[in-house]
Amino acid sequence: KCMFKDNILIFFKYLNSNTNILDYYLILLTDDDECQSLIDGIGTLKNKPRYAELTFDCIDKNNICISGPSSEYTVENITFCNNIVLNKIFYGCPGVGKSYNIDRTYNKNIFRTTFHPEYTYYDFIGSVRPQIDYTLETPTTSYTFLPGDFTKALKYAIDNSNEVVNFIIEELNRANTSAVFGDIFQLLDRDDYGYSKYYITNENISKSIYKDINTMHIEKWLGVDVQKHQVKLPNNLNIIASMNTSDQNINALDSAFTRRWDMEYIPIDFTKLEETIIIAGLNVDWSIFASSINEKILDSGMMNAEDKQIGPFFAKKSTLTDINLFSNKVLVYLWKDVFKVNKSIIFDTDNIKGINSLVTSYLDNPLSVFNSDFIKSLNL
């Protein structure tokens, strides 16, 4: 809005939450090029700063002190997030509630991705891809950097410096983490305030996350040189991951990677179940059945025995209470994965020779698939 002919007056109102003092800032642009640049910039700005309110109400133009031209601009009163954020991995055996615990604790400003064997650095960070403009008379092709999952979360954190942002990675070790993180690995080393200790230089990431934002704000906040495309993690971006311990053989995490994370083991706790669930066919409480399975696993002496246990949320109630679903999901999993080396630990291998006989026998006579020792442990 033009307050004076060919000039633009910008009026900022800022409430300091620490002192509860309302501060006012005025900027007068008298240069035509600067005015046009500002108008063009505001017109394309998608994420306006939340730490300032732009208003033109109740301005007494007769009582305004306008200073001379100055190239200096301070950002002393910009509010930043005061929370100390972290890199954290929640791990444990299948079904202990890792994702549930993450959702309950980190439930605001969530960006989520799931790692898998085909997930790459280009999915995580982004890549340069061809873009065809069909609006022109002659369609033209340009090459543009399209941000990946992590870069999008980082951009949002940069744009919203007074908010905590949670980037969640499910199944962390199902991808090649070293290849996926690439140069971002360096940024995981954070100081006591949550900032990256060291910066990386990445032009594509830099141009993507610093677009449409005040450069001086970024340089003051993160201590980087934007012109040199330096990148750091801010102190308002949590990186939270989940990992099944039974999946560690898929892609082992090296010590250099894991030492940059806080680790929290989620124990097996059947008291988390809100109700008693009776298994179809066996007529046994699910918590008793699963606890007996876990005891057999630990007593077996099998390799990585602790990782092969099952948690209270391994199967849904609808699965446990359906005799067909239970046999095909839970029993087949125990047969193929948990007790694949020594099936006789819980199964009656004199009568059960394979998956076909396992499923059909359970549907006909559920107790017939287990050996007497395991049946005794169920108090049947």
Rosetta blueprint (number, residue, H / E / L):
1 K L
2 C L
3 M L
4 F E
5 K L
6 D L
7 N E
8 I E
9 L E
10 I E
11 F E
12 F E
13 K E
14 Y E
15 L E
16 N E
17 S L
18 N L
19 T L
20 N L
21 I E
22 L E
23 D E
24 Y E
25 Y E
26 L E
27 I E
28 L E
29 L E
30 T L
31 D L
32 D H
33 D H
34 E H
35 C H
36 Q H
37 S H
38 L H
39 I H
40 D H
41 G H
42 I H
43 G H
44 T H
45 L L
46 K L
47 N L
48 K L
49 P L
50 R L
51 Y L
52 A L
53 E E
54 L E
55 T L
56 F L
57 D L
58 C L
59 I L
60 D L
61 K H
62 N H
63 N H
64 I L
65 C L
66 I L
67 S L
68 G L
69 P L
70 S L
71 S L
72 E L
73 Y L
74 T L
75 V L
76 E L
77 N L
78 I L
79 T L
80 F L
81 C L
82 N L
83 N L
84 I L
85 V L
86 L L
87 N E
88 K E
89 I E
90 F E
91 Y E
92 G E
93 C L
94 P L
95 G L
96 V L
97 G L
98 K H
99 S H
100 Y H
101 N H
102 I H
103 D H
104 R H
105 T H
106 Y L
107 N L
108 K L
109 N L
110 I E
111 F E
112 R E
113 T E
114 T E
115 F L
116 H L
117 P L
118 E L
119 Y L
120 T L
121 Y H
122 Y H
123 D H
124 F H
125 I L
126 G E
127 S E
128 V E
129 R E
130 P E
131 Q E
132 I E
133 D E
134 Y L
135 T L
136 L L
137 E L
138 T L
139 P L
140 T E
141 T E
142 S E
143 Y E
144 T E
145 F E
146 L E
147 P E
148 G L
149 D H
150 F H
151 T H
152 K H
153 A H
154 L H
155 K H
156 Y H
157 A H
158 I H
159 D H
160 N L
161 S L
162 N L
163 E L
164 V L
165 V E
166 N E
167 F E
168 I E
169 I E
170 E E
171 E L
172 L H
173 N H
174 R H
175 A L
176 N L
177 T H
178 S H
179 A H
180 V H
181 F H
182 G H
183 D H
184 I H
185 F H
186 Q H
187 L H
188 L H
189 D L
190 R E
191 D L
192 D L
193 Y L
194 G L
195 Y L
196 S E
197 K L
198 Y L
199 Y L
200 I E
201 T E
202 N L
203 E H
204 N H
205 I H
206 S H
207 K H
208 S H
209 I H
210 Y L
211 K L
212 D L
213 I L
214 N L
215 T H
216 M H
217 H H
218 I H
219 E H
220 K H
221 W H
222 L H
223 G L
224 V L
225 D L
226 V H
227 Q H
228 K H
229 H L
230 Q E
231 V E
232 K L
233 L L
234 P L
235 N L
236 N L
237 L E
238 N E
239 I E
240 I E
241 A E
242 S E
243 M E
244 N E
245 T H
246 S H
247 D H
248 Q L
249 N L
250 I L
251 N L
252 A L
253 L L
254 D L
255 S H
256 A H
257 F H
258 T H
259 R L
260 R L
261 W L
262 D E
263 M E
264 E E
265 Y E
266 I L
267 P L
268 I L
269 D L
270 F H
271 T H
272 K H
273 L L
274 E L
275 E L
276 T L
277 I L
278 I E
279 I L
280 A L
281 G L
282 L L
283 N L
284 V L
285 D E
286 W H
287 S H
288 I H
289 F H
290 A H
291 S H
292 S H
293 I H
294 N H
295 E H
296 K H
297 I H
298 L H
299 D H
300 S H
301 G L
302 M L
303 M L
304 N L
305 A H
306 E H
307 D H
308 K H
309 Q L
310 I L
311 G L
312 P L
313 F L
314 F L
315 A L
316 K L
317 K H
318 S H
319 T H
320 L H
321 T L
322 D L
323 I H
324 N H
325 L H
326 F H
327 S H
328 N H
329 K H
330 V H
331 L H
332 V H
333 Y H
334 L H
335 W H
336 K H
337 D H
338 V H
339 F L
340 K L
341 V L
342 N L
343 K H
344 S H
345 I H
346 I L
347 F E
348 D L
349 T L
350 D L
351 N L
352 I L
353 K L
354 G L
355 I H
356 N H
357 S H
358 L H
359 V H
360 T H
361 S H
362 Y H
363 L H
364 D H
365 N L
366 P H
367 L H
368 S H
369 V H
370 F E
371 N L
372 S H
373 D H
374 F H
375 I H
376 K H
377 S H
378 L L
379 N L
380 L L
